[in-house]
Amino acid sequence: MTASHTASSSGADALRGLRVLLYSDDVTTRDKVRLAVGKRPAKDVVIEAWHEVATGEMALRGAENGQFDLLILDGEAGKVGGMGLARQMKNEIYGCPPILVLTGRPQDSWLAAWSQADLAVPHPLDPLALATGVCELVRRDRTRA
């Protein structure tokens, strides 16, 4: 390892891989999110593992287990929408990780604010906006720790 690499990766957390819970009842949406964010959306943000779930119950269980660094919830999911789920998680889970919700359209930002999500990205999903949002939340969370 070179001296410049050591300096740029100061802090053990900087290159620790992140675990992301991804909730959507639509497999196509989950695929689009994973492809947009990728494994390394920035030099200081590395995704170690994606945990995909298709039901609100499984998303809630996963978040309660405390094993994820970031939650991405589809606000347009069927029976249990990601925005209602985000609000429930923020109110019921101590130390809830940052939540990014996928909204149906940009005009739904007021609903995303109601959900207490940390950030919202509207459909149709813009890969750059999604990757940038993930990085912003991860960096914001690191500064709080």
Residue pairs with C-beta under 8 A, 6 or more apart in sequence:
8 43
9 15
9 44
13 142
13 145
14 44
15 44
15 46
16 46
16 48
17 46
17 47
17 48
17 49
18 45
18 46
18 47
18 48
18 69
18 70
18 138
19 48
19 49
19 51
19 67
19 68
19 69
19 70
20 37
20 47
20 49
20 50
20 51
20 68
20 69
20 70
20 71
20 72
20 134
21 51
21 53
21 59
21 62
21 63
21 68
21 70
21 71
21 72
22 30
22 33
22 34
22 50
22 51
22 52
22 53
22 72
23 52
23 53
23 54
23 56
23 58
23 59
23 71
23 72
23 73
23 74
23 77
23 82
23 85
24 30
24 33
24 52
24 54
24 73
24 74
24 76
24 77
24 82
24 102
25 54
25 55
25 74
25 77
25 78
25 79
26 74
26 76
26 77
27 54
29 74
29 76
29 102
29 125
30 52
30 54
32 125
33 72
33 102
33 125
33 130
34 50
34 52
35 127
36 125
36 126
36 127
36 130
36 131
37 47
37 127
37 130
37 131
37 134
38 47
38 131
39 46
39 47
40 46
40 47
41 47
41 131
41 132
41 134
41 135
42 131
42 135
44 135
44 139
45 134
45 135
45 138
45 139
51 62
51 68
53 59
53 62
55 79
55 80
56 77
56 79
56 80
56 85
57 80
59 71
59 73
59 80
59 82
59 85
60 85
60 88
60 89
62 68
63 71
63 89
63 93
63 96
63 97
64 93
66 93
66 95
68 97
69 97
69 98
69 138
69 141
70 97
70 98
70 99
70 100
70 134
70 137
70 138
70 141
71 86
71 89
71 96
71 97
71 98
71 99
71 100
72 99
72 100
72 101
72 102
72 134
73 82
73 83
73 85
73 86
73 99
73 100
73 101
73 102
73 117
74 81
74 82
74 101
74 102
75 81
75 82
75 83
75 86
75 101
75 102
75 103
75 104
75 108
75 111
75 112
75 115
75 120
76 82
76 102
76 103
76 104
76 123
82 101
82 102
82 115
83 101
83 103
83 111
83 112
83 114
83 115
83 117
84 115
86 99
86 101
86 115
86 116
86 117
87 114
87 115
87 116
89 96
89 99
90 96
90 99
90 115
90 116
90 117
91 116
97 141
98 118
98 119
98 137
98 138
98 140
98 141
99 115
99 116
99 117
99 118
99 119
100 117
100 118
100 119
100 120
100 121
100 133
100 134
100 137
101 112
101 115
101 117
101 119
101 120
101 121
102 120
102 121
102 122
102 123
102 125
103 109
103 111
103 112
103 120
103 121
103 122
103 123
104 122
104 123
105 122
105 123
106 122
108 120
108 122
109 120
109 122
112 120
118 137
118 140
119 133
119 136
119 137
121 129
121 130
121 133
